[in-house]
């Protein structure tokens, strides 16, 4: 598990509303959003939550820093923590950073290879209106992540900071954009030669040959390649200002006039396949988009200029008309002011329309990074682009509960059963969706994304058969394997499992299902044959073959035919009629004859106990008899105990030692406290105070007792030691 703060490059770009809209937007994907939760907010809709947070931030007029804290928590591939675990992790991380009481919105995303959690936090406290900035947050996040990984059995990650900020940014660019960074290019091409340079002049000459420039910036050195620059110490420890000056002497500016042999360019990260043609297509399309955008932007500016000129001409004509119209000085002054106001409003409207059209143009023709372009091409059905995504370095296949084929041949991307391509990740994992069911395909394995019901697994099995053939391998936990076998048998899917034990189990379930189905059909046919021609069936056949003749029903058995039900002779005694076998069919309890009386001795012992039932509980239950405390009550008691013991440790002599209530027994009543809306009673024993949360009824009962009253606390509740009225 990795938790990191995502800072804004500029405070002006900080926007809580924009961040929440981004993390809560589905972006047209069925498999993107998970649970959305707002914490410490009184509003009940996301729009009202955003307005509430913005109103809180607006009340702080002194803070000049970013007022929004964007926290990202990502899990290892294949890890699917439950919603309860995710909620607990979110709460613990925010609390350790000091945001326990702050307003925040958290969202779970499932549209990447790593399940991750976005948390948008308001750094302004809702009541104190002060801004909170966590100190050395990366260390705190590393420590809490280590604890949570051990507590919930997650994959353990080394959280020690081993890279500088520049290295992390370069790595992020390579991961998200797929473009090789300047740091990686220098380390691969020429860093070894730079380390061997004996003088500043030789170092500058070598750098110039590779199109690089080394110069002083502030108290350090930077390496530049055109508009791209990086700190020299990011390349290696030997290239810090102190290390170079200790080896080469005081810094000397570059005087080299050497034509570069090689130069850094934004090229794609090397993949396991040749992407020369794909990257050439990407460059051509990017140039086409840039050319189209430049042309459209030029047209927008020309239209803006034309509109402004029309507005100016209209304003000139209006002012000329005012000048010609007779009237006093005051009248003309008012008319000129109205004309100027109308002209200013028209200019503002034209500029606002221009900015909206420009934004729309940039949204339609924005630049796509190399990895994003490959995703777009793969979504359009380009198999070569999908292969390039799946050949990225460090790509790990799907893990955990998966389905795999044993045949090398694979069908096209879109399956027969699903047919809906939801999205593709930057590592080439294709996500298909069908209603609430989502299936992930990395080219070698299939995985059900979230829903593991029999219906979802049946859809995944059909899709796997369509992709890989009838013979499949099942990997993962034993529970998953059992559910897959049950889904195959329940849905009658023509599939064979590579594991002999699973295949034997599937065949057994299939035979069992077929046997049950056959017996049901046989019983239905037998009932139909026996019910034909009897009084209990409600109709009898006419002997002349004219069809059924209706006859009145006789009791509940008429609508529920059973073998050997009914017959000639006297009716059975009352105790043998209307029993459990036919009781569900009776509309009311009735007697067929007036002379029949059901005596107590006729009641069957299997139906009910003879005699009256004893009411075992006459008095109402004692308050507090079942001390099932909630987590909030325990937390309130723990806070109070910690506070009192802290004051005692600070040297306050009249504060006794406090602790949580543990054992039943005799205590002395020492008062009540209310913490966080929960009532706590204080029980004294042996110069120590024990704190016990109680309900409102018990609190009201004890409130009438004077301090020092002896109490008995046991499983039955809390009562006075002397005899008297209990609560």
VENMODA-V938267 format. One record per backbone hydrogen bond with DSSP energy under -1.0 kcal/mol. NH is the residue of the N-H (numbers start at 0). CO is the residue of the C=O. E is the energy in kcal/mol with one decimal. If there is no record, write none. Layout:
nh=[NH & NH]
co=[CO & CO]
e=[E & E]
//
This chain:
nh=[1 & 3 & 5 & 13 & 18 & 19 & 20 & 21 & 22 & 23 & 28 & 33 & 36 & 38 & 48 & 49 & 50 & 51 & 52 & 53 & 54 & 55 & 56 & 57 & 68 & 70 & 71 & 72 & 73 & 74 & 78 & 85 & 86 & 87 & 88 & 89 & 90 & 91 & 92 & 93 & 94 & 95 & 96 & 97 & 98 & 103 & 104 & 105 & 106 & 107 & 108 & 109 & 115 & 116 & 117 & 118 & 119 & 120 & 121 & 122 & 124 & 128 & 131 & 139 & 140 & 141 & 142 & 143 & 144 & 145 & 146 & 147 & 148 & 149 & 150 & 151 & 153 & 167 & 168 & 169 & 170 & 171 & 172 & 173 & 174 & 175 & 176 & 179 & 184 & 185 & 186 & 187 & 188 & 189 & 190 & 193 & 194 & 196 & 202 & 203 & 204 & 205 & 206 & 207 & 208 & 210 & 211 & 212 & 214 & 216 & 219 & 221 & 222 & 223 & 224 & 227 & 229 & 231 & 233 & 234 & 238 & 239 & 243 & 244 & 245 & 246 & 247 & 248 & 260 & 261 & 266 & 268 & 271 & 278 & 279 & 280 & 281 & 282 & 283 & 284 & 285 & 286 & 287 & 288 & 289 & 290 & 291 & 292 & 293 & 294 & 295 & 296 & 297 & 298 & 299 & 300 & 301 & 302 & 303 & 304 & 305 & 306 & 307 & 308 & 309 & 310 & 311 & 312 & 313 & 314 & 315 & 316 & 317 & 318 & 319 & 320 & 321 & 322 & 323 & 324 & 331 & 332 & 333 & 334 & 335 & 336 & 337 & 338 & 339 & 340 & 341 & 342 & 343 & 344 & 345 & 346 & 347 & 348 & 349 & 350 & 351 & 352 & 353 & 354 & 355 & 356 & 357 & 358 & 359 & 360 & 361 & 362 & 363 & 364 & 370 & 372 & 373 & 374 & 375 & 376 & 377 & 378 & 379 & 380 & 381 & 385 & 386 & 387 & 388 & 389 & 391 & 394 & 401 & 402 & 403 & 405 & 410 & 421 & 422 & 424 & 427 & 429 & 430 & 431 & 432 & 433 & 436 & 438 & 439 & 440 & 441 & 445 & 446 & 448 & 456 & 457 & 458 & 459 & 460 & 461 & 462 & 463 & 464 & 465 & 466 & 467 & 468 & 471 & 472 & 474 & 480 & 481 & 482 & 483 & 484 & 485 & 486 & 487 & 488 & 489 & 490 & 492 & 494 & 495 & 497 & 502 & 503 & 504 & 505 & 506 & 507 & 508 & 509 & 510 & 511 & 512 & 513 & 514 & 515 & 516 & 517 & 518 & 519 & 520 & 521 & 522 & 523 & 524 & 525 & 526 & 527 & 528 & 529 & 530 & 533 & 537 & 539 & 541 & 544 & 548 & 550 & 557 & 558 & 564 & 575 & 576 & 581 & 582 & 584 & 585 & 601 & 602 & 606 & 607 & 615 & 624 & 627 & 633 & 634 & 635 & 636 & 637 & 638 & 639 & 640 & 641 & 642 & 643 & 644 & 645 & 646 & 647 & 648 & 649 & 650 & 651 & 654 & 658 & 660 & 664 & 666 & 667 & 668 & 669 & 672 & 674 & 677 & 679 & 680 & 681 & 682 & 683 & 684 & 688 & 689 & 690 & 691 & 693 & 698 & 699 & 700 & 701 & 702 & 704 & 707 & 708 & 710 & 711 & 712 & 713 & 716 & 718 & 720]
co=[73 & 71 & 69 & 10 & 14 & 15 & 16 & 17 & 18 & 19 & 25 & 107 & 105 & 103 & 44 & 45 & 46 & 47 & 48 & 49 & 50 & 51 & 52 & 53 & 120 & 118 & 3 & 116 & 1 & 114 & 75 & 81 & 82 & 83 & 84 & 85 & 86 & 87 & 88 & 89 & 90 & 91 & 92 & 94 & 93 & 38 & 119 & 36 & 117 & 34 & 115 & 31 & 108 & 72 & 106 & 70 & 104 & 68 & 102 & 66 & 129 & 124 & 122 & 135 & 136 & 137 & 138 & 139 & 140 & 141 & 142 & 143 & 144 & 145 & 146 & 147 & 148 & 163 & 164 & 165 & 166 & 167 & 168 & 169 & 170 & 171 & 172 & 266 & 180 & 181 & 182 & 183 & 184 & 185 & 185 & 189 & 190 & 193 & 198 & 199 & 200 & 201 & 202 & 203 & 204 & 207 & 206 & 223 & 221 & 219 & 216 & 214 & 229 & 212 & 227 & 224 & 222 & 220 & 230 & 231 & 235 & 236 & 239 & 240 & 241 & 242 & 243 & 244 & 208 & 208 & 264 & 177 & 390 & 274 & 275 & 276 & 277 & 278 & 279 & 280 & 281 & 282 & 283 & 284 & 285 & 286 & 287 & 288 & 289 & 290 & 291 & 292 & 293 & 294 & 295 & 296 & 297 & 298 & 299 & 300 & 301 & 302 & 303 & 304 & 305 & 306 & 307 & 308 & 309 & 310 & 311 & 312 & 313 & 314 & 315 & 316 & 317 & 318 & 319 & 320 & 327 & 328 & 329 & 330 & 331 & 332 & 333 & 334 & 335 & 336 & 337 & 338 & 339 & 340 & 341 & 342 & 343 & 344 & 345 & 346 & 347 & 348 & 349 & 350 & 351 & 352 & 353 & 354 & 355 & 356 & 357 & 358 & 359 & 360 & 176 & 368 & 369 & 370 & 371 & 372 & 373 & 374 & 375 & 377 & 376 & 381 & 382 & 383 & 384 & 385 & 388 & 391 & 474 & 445 & 472 & 470 & 466 & 430 & 430 & 428 & 424 & 440 & 422 & 438 & 419 & 436 & 433 & 431 & 446 & 429 & 444 & 402 & 439 & 437 & 452 & 453 & 454 & 455 & 456 & 457 & 458 & 459 & 460 & 461 & 462 & 463 & 464 & 495 & 403 & 401 & 476 & 477 & 478 & 479 & 480 & 481 & 482 & 483 & 484 & 485 & 486 & 487 & 492 & 469 & 471 & 498 & 499 & 500 & 501 & 502 & 503 & 504 & 505 & 506 & 507 & 508 & 509 & 510 & 511 & 512 & 513 & 514 & 515 & 516 & 517 & 518 & 519 & 520 & 521 & 522 & 523 & 524 & 525 & 526 & 530 & 534 & 548 & 546 & 541 & 539 & 537 & 554 & 555 & 561 & 572 & 573 & 578 & 578 & 581 & 582 & 598 & 599 & 603 & 603 & 613 & 621 & 625 & 629 & 630 & 631 & 632 & 633 & 634 & 635 & 636 & 637 & 638 & 639 & 640 & 641 & 642 & 643 & 644 & 645 & 647 & 646 & 651 & 688 & 690 & 712 & 710 & 683 & 708 & 681 & 679 & 677 & 674 & 672 & 691 & 670 & 689 & 667 & 687 & 656 & 682 & 658 & 680 & 678 & 694 & 695 & 696 & 697 & 698 & 701 & 668 & 705 & 666 & 718 & 664 & 716 & 713 & 711 & 709]
e=[-2.7 & -2.5 & -2.8 & -1.4 & -2.2 & -2.5 & -2.3 & -1.9 & -2.5 & -1.8 & -2.0 & -2.5 & -2.6 & -2.7 & -2.3 & -2.3 & -2.0 & -2.3 & -2.4 & -2.6 & -2.0 & -1.7 & -2.6 & -2.1 & -2.8 & -2.7 & -2.6 & -2.5 & -3.2 & -2.1 & -2.1 & -2.5 & -2.3 & -2.1 & -2.6 & -2.5 & -2.1 & -2.5 & -2.5 & -2.0 & -1.9 & -2.3 & -1.4 & -1.0 & -3.1 & -1.7 & -2.2 & -2.9 & -2.5 & -1.5 & -2.7 & -2.2 & -1.5 & -3.3 & -2.8 & -2.5 & -3.1 & -2.7 & -3.0 & -2.5 & -2.7 & -1.3 & -1.9 & -1.7 & -3.0 & -1.9 & -2.2 & -2.3 & -2.2 & -1.8 & -1.7 & -2.5 & -2.3 & -1.6 & -2.2 & -2.4 & -1.7 & -2.2 & -2.1 & -2.3 & -2.5 & -2.5 & -2.1 & -2.1 & -2.2 & -2.9 & -2.4 & -3.1 & -2.1 & -2.4 & -2.3 & -1.8 & -2.5 & -1.9 & -1.8 & -1.9 & -1.8 & -1.2 & -2.0 & -2.6 & -2.2 & -2.4 & -2.1 & -2.4 & -1.9 & -1.7 & -3.0 & -1.9 & -2.0 & -2.7 & -2.2 & -2.4 & -3.1 & -2.6 & -3.2 & -1.6 & -2.0 & -2.4 & -1.1 & -1.1 & -1.6 & -1.3 & -2.6 & -2.3 & -1.8 & -1.2 & -3.6 & -1.6 & -2.9 & -1.9 & -1.9 & -2.7 & -1.4 & -2.7 & -2.0 & -2.2 & -2.2 & -2.4 & -2.3 & -2.6 & -2.2 & -2.5 & -2.3 & -2.4 & -2.5 & -2.5 & -2.5 & -2.5 & -2.5 & -2.3 & -2.6 & -2.7 & -2.1 & -1.9 & -2.1 & -2.2 & -2.0 & -2.4 & -2.3 & -2.3 & -2.4 & -2.4 & -2.5 & -2.3 & -2.3 & -2.4 & -2.3 & -2.4 & -2.3 & -2.1 & -2.3 & -2.5 & -2.0 & -2.2 & -2.4 & -2.3 & -2.0 & -1.9 & -1.7 & -1.7 & -2.1 & -2.1 & -2.0 & -2.2 & -2.8 & -2.0 & -2.1 & -2.3 & -2.6 & -2.3 & -2.3 & -2.4 & -2.6 & -2.3 & -2.0 & -2.2 & -2.3 & -2.1 & -2.2 & -2.4 & -2.4 & -2.2 & -2.1 & -2.4 & -2.1 & -2.3 & -2.6 & -2.4 & -2.3 & -2.2 & -2.4 & -2.2 & -1.9 & -1.9 & -1.9 & -2.7 & -2.0 & -2.0 & -2.4 & -2.5 & -2.5 & -2.6 & -1.3 & -1.4 & -2.4 & -1.6 & -2.2 & -1.9 & -2.0 & -2.0 & -1.3 & -1.3 & -1.9 & -2.4 & -2.5 & -1.2 & -1.1 & -2.1 & -1.4 & -2.1 & -1.7 & -3.1 & -2.9 & -3.1 & -2.1 & -2.9 & -1.7 & -2.4 & -3.2 & -2.7 & -1.7 & -2.9 & -1.9 & -2.8 & -2.5 & -2.0 & -1.9 & -2.2 & -2.4 & -2.3 & -2.3 & -2.5 & -2.5 & -2.1 & -1.8 & -3.4 & -1.6 & -2.5 & -3.4 & -2.5 & -1.9 & -2.4 & -2.1 & -2.3 & -2.2 & -2.3 & -2.5 & -2.4 & -2.2 & -2.7 & -2.2 & -1.9 & -1.5 & -2.8 & -2.8 & -2.5 & -2.5 & -2.2 & -2.4 & -2.2 & -2.2 & -2.4 & -2.3 & -2.5 & -2.5 & -2.3 & -2.4 & -2.6 & -2.3 & -2.3 & -2.3 & -2.3 & -2.1 & -2.0 & -2.3 & -2.7 & -2.2 & -2.1 & -2.4 & -2.3 & -2.0 & -2.3 & -2.5 & -2.3 & -1.2 & -1.6 & -1.6 & -1.5 & -1.9 & -2.5 & -1.7 & -1.4 & -1.0 & -1.5 & -1.5 & -1.5 & -1.3 & -1.2 & -1.0 & -1.2 & -1.5 & -1.3 & -1.3 & -1.4 & -1.0 & -1.8 & -2.0 & -2.1 & -2.3 & -2.3 & -2.4 & -2.4 & -2.3 & -2.0 & -2.4 & -2.5 & -2.3 & -2.4 & -2.5 & -1.9 & -1.9 & -2.2 & -2.3 & -1.2 & -1.2 & -1.7 & -1.0 & -1.9 & -2.3 & -2.1 & -2.5 & -2.0 & -2.7 & -2.9 & -2.9 & -2.4 & -1.7 & -3.5 & -2.5 & -2.9 & -2.8 & -3.1 & -2.4 & -2.8 & -3.3 & -2.4 & -2.1 & -1.9 & -2.0 & -2.3 & -2.0 & -2.5 & -1.6 & -1.4 & -3.1 & -1.4 & -3.1 & -3.0 & -2.8 & -2.2 & -1.2 & -1.8 & -2.1]
//
